[in-house]
């Protein structure tokens, strides 16, 4: 499950513990380094996996009785 991390400084852009931040928000990461759980001020926002779009149901004509 992917997650984004919010830094305590919303203007921070750079790399912390191998995670890239832009304006205080990380790019989505698959594995959240333990660093962000040990240091206060960081928020880990887990994202639900994207749902597969459903295929439209084919709606044909009903068979006619002969």
Biopython code that builds the backbone (N, CA, C, O; Angstrom):
import numpy as np
from Bio.PDB.StructureBuilder import StructureBuilder

atoms = [
    (1, "UNK", "N", (0.851, -1.172, 0.000)),
    (1, "UNK", "CA", (0.000, 0.000, 0.000)),
    (1, "UNK", "C", (0.894, 1.232, 0.000)),
    (1, "UNK", "O", (1.809, 1.339, 0.817)),
    (2, "UNK", "N", (0.641, 2.131, -0.884)),
    (2, "UNK", "CA", (1.446, 3.347, -0.983)),
    (2, "UNK", "C", (1.054, 4.333, 0.118)),
    (2, "UNK", "O", (-0.063, 4.305, 0.634)),
    (3, "UNK", "N", (1.992, 5.191, 0.457)),
    (3, "UNK", "CA", (1.742, 6.209, 1.477)),
    (3, "UNK", "C", (2.479, 7.478, 1.109)),
    (3, "UNK", "O", (3.499, 7.443, 0.421)),
    (4, "UNK", "N", (1.953, 8.600, 1.573)),
    (4, "UNK", "CA", (2.676, 9.851, 1.485)),
    (4, "UNK", "C", (2.986, 10.291, 2.902)),
    (4, "UNK", "O", (2.292, 9.910, 3.844)),
    (5, "UNK", "N", (4.020, 11.089, 3.050)),
    (5, "UNK", "CA", (4.459, 11.548, 4.361)),
    (5, "UNK", "C", (4.445, 13.064, 4.348)),
    (5, "UNK", "O", (4.914, 13.695, 3.401)),
    (6, "UNK", "N", (3.903, 13.638, 5.404)),
    (6, "UNK", "CA", (3.879, 15.085, 5.545)),
    (6, "UNK", "C", (4.926, 15.481, 6.569)),
    (6, "UNK", "O", (4.938, 14.953, 7.681)),
    (7, "UNK", "N", (5.809, 16.407, 6.204)),
    (7, "UNK", "CA", (6.879, 16.871, 7.091)),
    (7, "UNK", "C", (6.347, 17.953, 8.025)),
    (7, "UNK", "O", (5.346, 18.600, 7.718)),
    (8, "UNK", "N", (7.014, 18.154, 9.168)),
    (8, "UNK", "CA", (6.585, 19.207, 10.085)),
    (8, "UNK", "C", (6.718, 20.608, 9.480)),
    (8, "UNK", "O", (5.975, 21.514, 9.857)),
    (9, "UNK", "N", (7.648, 20.794, 8.555)),
    (9, "UNK", "CA", (7.846, 22.080, 7.885)),
    (9, "UNK", "C", (7.203, 21.986, 6.503)),
    (9, "UNK", "O", (7.729, 21.315, 5.615)),
    (10, "UNK", "N", (6.056, 22.665, 6.322)),
    (10, "UNK", "CA", (5.335, 22.518, 5.058)),
    (10, "UNK", "C", (6.035, 23.173, 3.875)),
    (10, "UNK", "O", (5.550, 23.063, 2.749)),
    (11, "UNK", "N", (7.136, 23.838, 4.089)),
    (11, "UNK", "CA", (7.892, 24.427, 2.992)),
    (11, "UNK", "C", (9.141, 23.641, 2.639)),
    (11, "UNK", "O", (9.903, 24.053, 1.765)),
    (12, "UNK", "N", (9.366, 22.502, 3.315)),
    (12, "UNK", "CA", (10.593, 21.736, 3.096)),
    (12, "UNK", "C", (10.575, 21.022, 1.754)),
    (12, "UNK", "O", (9.602, 20.352, 1.410)),
    (13, "UNK", "N", (11.650, 21.169, 1.004)),
    (13, "UNK", "CA", (11.869, 20.402, -0.222)),
    (13, "UNK", "C", (13.265, 19.818, -0.145)),
    (13, "UNK", "O", (14.240, 20.549, 0.028)),
    (14, "UNK", "N", (13.365, 18.513, -0.272)),
    (14, "UNK", "CA", (14.647, 17.826, -0.184)),
    (14, "UNK", "C", (14.426, 16.358, 0.127)),
    (14, "UNK", "O", (13.314, 15.845, 0.002)),
    (15, "UNK", "N", (15.500, 15.683, 0.534)),
    (15, "UNK", "CA", (15.445, 14.245, 0.793)),
    (15, "UNK", "C", (15.723, 13.988, 2.264)),
    (15, "UNK", "O", (16.695, 14.501, 2.818)),
    (16, "UNK", "N", (14.877, 13.199, 2.888)),
    (16, "UNK", "CA", (15.079, 12.743, 4.268)),
    (16, "UNK", "C", (14.887, 11.233, 4.267)),
    (16, "UNK", "O", (13.883, 10.733, 3.760)),
    (17, "UNK", "N", (15.831, 10.516, 4.823)),
    (17, "UNK", "CA", (15.782, 9.049, 4.933)),
    (17, "UNK", "C", (15.453, 8.394, 3.595)),
    (17, "UNK", "O", (14.750, 7.384, 3.548)),
    (18, "UNK", "N", (15.960, 8.969, 2.519)),
    (18, "UNK", "CA", (15.763, 8.399, 1.193)),
    (18, "UNK", "C", (14.423, 8.721, 0.558)),
    (18, "UNK", "O", (14.093, 8.181, -0.498)),
    (19, "UNK", "N", (13.644, 9.599, 1.190)),
    (19, "UNK", "CA", (12.324, 9.951, 0.658)),
    (19, "UNK", "C", (12.361, 11.406, 0.192)),
    (19, "UNK", "O", (12.800, 12.286, 0.933)),
    (20, "UNK", "N", (11.902, 11.660, -1.027)),
    (20, "UNK", "CA", (11.891, 12.998, -1.605)),
    (20, "UNK", "C", (10.646, 13.753, -1.170)),
    (20, "UNK", "O", (9.528, 13.249, -1.282)),
    (21, "UNK", "N", (10.854, 14.976, -0.669)),
    (21, "UNK", "CA", (9.759, 15.854, -0.260)),
    (21, "UNK", "C", (9.742, 17.086, -1.156)),
    (21, "UNK", "O", (10.791, 17.611, -1.530)),
    (22, "UNK", "N", (8.545, 17.538, -1.494)),
    (22, "UNK", "CA", (8.354, 18.789, -2.217)),
    (22, "UNK", "C", (7.282, 19.560, -1.469)),
    (22, "UNK", "O", (6.150, 19.097, -1.327)),
    (23, "UNK", "N", (7.652, 20.748, -0.992)),
    (23, "UNK", "CA", (6.739, 21.586, -0.213)),
    (23, "UNK", "C", (6.119, 20.830, 0.962)),
    (23, "UNK", "O", (4.925, 20.959, 1.231)),
    (24, "UNK", "N", (6.928, 20.050, 1.649)),
    (24, "UNK", "CA", (6.492, 19.371, 2.864)),
    (24, "UNK", "C", (5.736, 18.076, 2.676)),
    (24, "UNK", "O", (5.329, 17.464, 3.663)),
    (25, "UNK", "N", (5.530, 17.630, 1.437)),
    (25, "UNK", "CA", (4.807, 16.391, 1.179)),
    (25, "UNK", "C", (5.675, 15.487, 0.320)),
    (25, "UNK", "O", (6.259, 15.924, -0.672)),
    (26, "UNK", "N", (5.752, 14.213, 0.714)),
    (26, "UNK", "CA", (6.589, 13.279, -0.042)),
    (26, "UNK", "C", (5.866, 12.778, -1.272)),
    (26, "UNK", "O", (4.643, 12.861, -1.387)),
    (27, "UNK", "N", (6.659, 12.258, -2.183)),
    (27, "UNK", "CA", (6.090, 11.501, -3.279)),
    (27, "UNK", "C", (5.599, 10.182, -2.676)),
    (27, "UNK", "O", (6.090, 9.791, -1.618)),
    (28, "UNK", "N", (4.651, 9.483, -3.307)),
    (28, "UNK", "CA", (4.175, 8.209, -2.749)),
    (28, "UNK", "C", (5.320, 7.197, -2.624)),
    (28, "UNK", "O", (6.138, 7.050, -3.533)),
    (29, "UNK", "N", (5.362, 6.507, -1.484)),
    (29, "UNK", "CA", (6.366, 5.476, -1.235)),
    (29, "UNK", "C", (5.655, 4.181, -0.877)),
    (29, "UNK", "O", (4.596, 4.197, -0.251)),
    (30, "UNK", "N", (6.241, 3.066, -1.277)),
    (30, "UNK", "CA", (5.676, 1.753, -0.951)),
    (30, "UNK", "C", (6.060, 1.324, 0.462)),
    (30, "UNK", "O", (5.264, 0.706, 1.170)),
    (31, "UNK", "N", (7.296, 1.660, 0.870)),
    (31, "UNK", "CA", (7.783, 1.297, 2.199)),
    (31, "UNK", "C", (8.149, 2.580, 2.931)),
    (31, "UNK", "O", (8.954, 3.376, 2.448)),
    (32, "UNK", "N", (7.544, 2.771, 4.110)),
    (32, "UNK", "CA", (7.813, 3.967, 4.909)),
    (32, "UNK", "C", (8.977, 3.662, 5.844)),
    (32, "UNK", "O", (8.865, 2.774, 6.689)),
    (33, "UNK", "N", (10.097, 4.381, 5.711)),
    (33, "UNK", "CA", (11.228, 4.141, 6.609)),
    (33, "UNK", "C", (10.830, 4.389, 8.076)),
    (33, "UNK", "O", (10.035, 5.282, 8.371)),
    (34, "UNK", "N", (11.384, 3.603, 8.966)),
    (34, "UNK", "CA", (11.087, 3.704, 10.398)),
    (34, "UNK", "C", (11.394, 5.091, 10.949)),
    (34, "UNK", "O", (10.815, 5.499, 11.956)),
    (35, "UNK", "N", (12.290, 5.810, 10.304)),
    (35, "UNK", "CA", (12.675, 7.158, 10.728)),
    (35, "UNK", "C", (11.444, 8.026, 10.985)),
    (35, "UNK", "O", (11.397, 8.775, 11.960)),
    (36, "UNK", "N", (10.449, 7.920, 10.104)),
    (36, "UNK", "CA", (9.282, 8.798, 10.188)),
    (36, "UNK", "C", (8.335, 8.398, 11.312)),
    (36, "UNK", "O", (7.507, 9.206, 11.734)),
    (37, "UNK", "N", (8.441, 7.180, 11.798)),
    (37, "UNK", "CA", (7.648, 6.752, 12.946)),
    (37, "UNK", "C", (8.342, 7.144, 14.254)),
    (37, "UNK", "O", (7.679, 7.374, 15.265)),
    (38, "UNK", "N", (9.665, 7.221, 14.232)),
    (38, "UNK", "CA", (10.433, 7.544, 15.447)),
    (38, "UNK", "C", (10.532, 9.032, 15.718)),
    (38, "UNK", "O", (10.693, 9.432, 16.871)),
    (39, "UNK", "N", (10.440, 9.864, 14.694)),
    (39, "UNK", "CA", (10.603, 11.311, 14.867)),
    (39, "UNK", "C", (9.238, 12.001, 14.852)),
    (39, "UNK", "O", (8.406, 11.750, 13.980)),
    (40, "UNK", "N", (9.032, 12.870, 15.831)),
    (40, "UNK", "CA", (7.741, 13.536, 15.945)),
    (40, "UNK", "C", (7.561, 14.597, 14.864)),
    (40, "UNK", "O", (8.527, 15.160, 14.350)),
    (41, "UNK", "N", (6.317, 14.846, 14.543)),
    (41, "UNK", "CA", (5.992, 15.891, 13.584)),
    (41, "UNK", "C", (5.684, 15.374, 12.191)),
    (41, "UNK", "O", (5.092, 16.097, 11.389)),
    (42, "UNK", "N", (6.067, 14.149, 11.884)),
    (42, "UNK", "CA", (5.786, 13.570, 10.566)),
    (42, "UNK", "C", (4.457, 12.837, 10.609)),
    (42, "UNK", "O", (4.148, 12.155, 11.586)),
    (43, "UNK", "N", (3.678, 12.976, 9.559)),
    (43, "UNK", "CA", (2.402, 12.270, 9.458)),
    (43, "UNK", "C", (2.473, 11.340, 8.262)),
    (43, "UNK", "O", (2.803, 11.757, 7.152)),
    (44, "UNK", "N", (2.157, 10.069, 8.503)),
    (44, "UNK", "CA", (2.134, 9.076, 7.423)),
    (44, "UNK", "C", (0.682, 8.902, 6.995)),
    (44, "UNK", "O", (-0.173, 8.526, 7.796)),
    (45, "UNK", "N", (0.420, 9.177, 5.734)),
    (45, "UNK", "CA", (-0.936, 9.088, 5.173)),
    (45, "UNK", "C", (-0.995, 7.902, 4.228)),
    (45, "UNK", "O", (-0.510, 7.973, 3.099)),
    (46, "UNK", "N", (-1.591, 6.809, 4.694)),
    (46, "UNK", "CA", (-1.687, 5.626, 3.840)),
    (46, "UNK", "C", (-2.807, 5.838, 2.840)),
    (46, "UNK", "O", (-3.872, 6.357, 3.173)),
    (47, "UNK", "N", (-2.548, 5.430, 1.616)),
    (47, "UNK", "CA", (-3.506, 5.602, 0.533)),
    (47, "UNK", "C", (-4.093, 4.251, 0.169)),
    (47, "UNK", "O", (-3.380, 3.252, 0.071)),
    (48, "UNK", "N", (-5.383, 4.235, -0.027)),
    (48, "UNK", "CA", (-6.035, 2.998, -0.459)),
    (48, "UNK", "C", (-5.573, 2.690, -1.874)),
    (48, "UNK", "O", (-5.370, 3.601, -2.678)),
    (49, "UNK", "N", (-5.408, 1.425, -2.175)),
    (49, "UNK", "CA", (-5.001, 1.083, -3.539)),
    (49, "UNK", "C", (-6.058, 1.531, -4.537)),
    (49, "UNK", "O", (-7.258, 1.507, -4.261)),
    (50, "UNK", "N", (-5.584, 1.934, -5.684)),
    (50, "UNK", "CA", (-6.510, 2.381, -6.731)),
    (50, "UNK", "C", (-7.364, 1.205, -7.178)),
    (50, "UNK", "O", (-6.876, 0.089, -7.359)),
    (51, "UNK", "N", (-8.623, 1.476, -7.349)),
    (51, "UNK", "CA", (-9.530, 0.420, -7.794)),
    (51, "UNK", "C", (-9.466, 0.299, -9.306)),
    (51, "UNK", "O", (-9.334, 1.285, -10.031)),
    (52, "UNK", "N", (-9.561, -0.926, -9.747)),
    (52, "UNK", "CA", (-9.594, -1.170, -11.184)),
    (52, "UNK", "C", (-10.917, -0.633, -11.727)),
    (52, "UNK", "O", (-11.969, -0.897, -11.143)),
    (53, "UNK", "N", (-10.886, 0.103, -12.816)),
    (53, "UNK", "CA", (-12.158, 0.554, -13.373)),
    (53, "UNK", "C", (-12.974, -0.647, -13.834)),
    (53, "UNK", "O", (-12.437, -1.593, -14.410)),
    (54, "UNK", "N", (-14.260, -0.598, -13.578)),
    (54, "UNK", "CA", (-15.118, -1.707, -13.979)),
    (54, "UNK", "C", (-15.440, -1.594, -15.456)),
    (54, "UNK", "O", (-15.660, -0.508, -15.991)),
    (55, "UNK", "N", (-15.461, -2.745, -16.092)),
    (55, "UNK", "CA", (-15.798, -2.772, -17.509)),
    (55, "UNK", "C", (-17.301, -2.585, -17.642)),
    (55, "UNK", "O", (-18.070, -3.103, -16.833)),
    (56, "UNK", "N", (-17.718, -1.846, -18.660)),
    (56, "UNK", "CA", (-19.162, -1.678, -18.839)),
    (56, "UNK", "C", (-19.810, -3.011, -19.198)),
    (56, "UNK", "O", (-19.220, -3.844, -19.886)),
    (57, "UNK", "N", (-21.013, -3.187, -18.725)),
    (57, "UNK", "CA", (-21.749, -4.411, -19.010)),
    (57, "UNK", "C", (-22.372, -4.273, -20.387)),
    (57, "UNK", "O", (-23.032, -3.280, -20.692)),
    (58, "UNK", "N", (-22.152, -5.286, -21.213)),
    (58, "UNK", "CA", (-22.733, -5.263, -22.560)),
    (58, "UNK", "C", (-24.238, -5.453, -22.434)),
    (58, "UNK", "O", (-24.715, -6.410, -21.825)),
    (59, "UNK", "N", (-24.949, -4.548, -23.005)),
    (59, "UNK", "CA", (-26.407, -4.628, -22.945)),
    (59, "UNK", "C", (-26.934, -4.833, -24.361)),
    (59, "UNK", "O", (-27.120, -3.889, -25.129)),
    (60, "UNK", "N", (-27.159, -6.066, -24.664)),
    (60, "UNK", "CA", (-27.683, -6.383, -25.991)),
    (60, "UNK", "C", (-29.188, -6.482, -25.960)),
    (60, "UNK", "O", (-29.824, -6.284, -24.925)),
    (61, "UNK", "N", (-29.730, -6.784, -27.081)),
    (61, "UNK", "CA", (-31.178, -6.979, -27.166)),
    (61, "UNK", "C", (-31.521, -8.346, -26.613)),
    (61, "UNK", "O", (-30.751, -9.301, -26.722)),
    (62, "UNK", "N", (-32.677, -8.408, -26.028)),
    (62, "UNK", "CA", (-33.150, -9.708, -25.532)),
    (62, "UNK", "C", (-33.535, -10.557, -26.734)),
    (62, "UNK", "O", (-34.042, -10.041, -27.730)),
    (63, "UNK", "N", (-33.296, -11.844, -26.640)),
    (63, "UNK", "CA", (-33.696, -12.688, -27.759)),
    (63, "UNK", "C", (-35.221, -12.659, -27.926)),
    (63, "UNK", "O", (-35.969, -12.619, -26.949)),
    (64, "UNK", "N", (-35.652, -12.682, -29.167)),
    (64, "UNK", "CA", (-37.084, -12.671, -29.445)),
    (64, "UNK", "C", (-37.581, -14.089, -29.614)),
    (64, "UNK", "O", (-36.852, -14.969, -30.071)),
    (65, "UNK", "N", (-38.834, -14.300, -29.241)),
    (65, "UNK", "CA", (-39.428, -15.631, -29.432)),
    (65, "UNK", "C", (-39.895, -15.744, -30.873)),
    (65, "UNK", "O", (-40.410, -14.785, -31.449)),
    (66, "UNK", "N", (-39.713, -16.912, -31.440)),
    (66, "UNK", "CA", (-40.161, -17.080, -32.819)),
    (66, "UNK", "C", (-41.468, -17.828, -32.856)),
    (66, "UNK", "O", (-42.011, -18.070, -33.934)),
]
sb = StructureBuilder()
sb.init_structure("model")
sb.init_model(0)
sb.init_chain("A")
sb.init_seg("    ")
for serial, (resi, resn, name, xyz) in enumerate(atoms, 1):
    if name == "N":
        sb.init_residue(resn, " ", resi, " ")
    sb.init_atom(name, np.array(xyz, "f"), 0.0, 1.0, " ", f" {name:<3s}", serial, name[0])
structure = sb.get_structure()
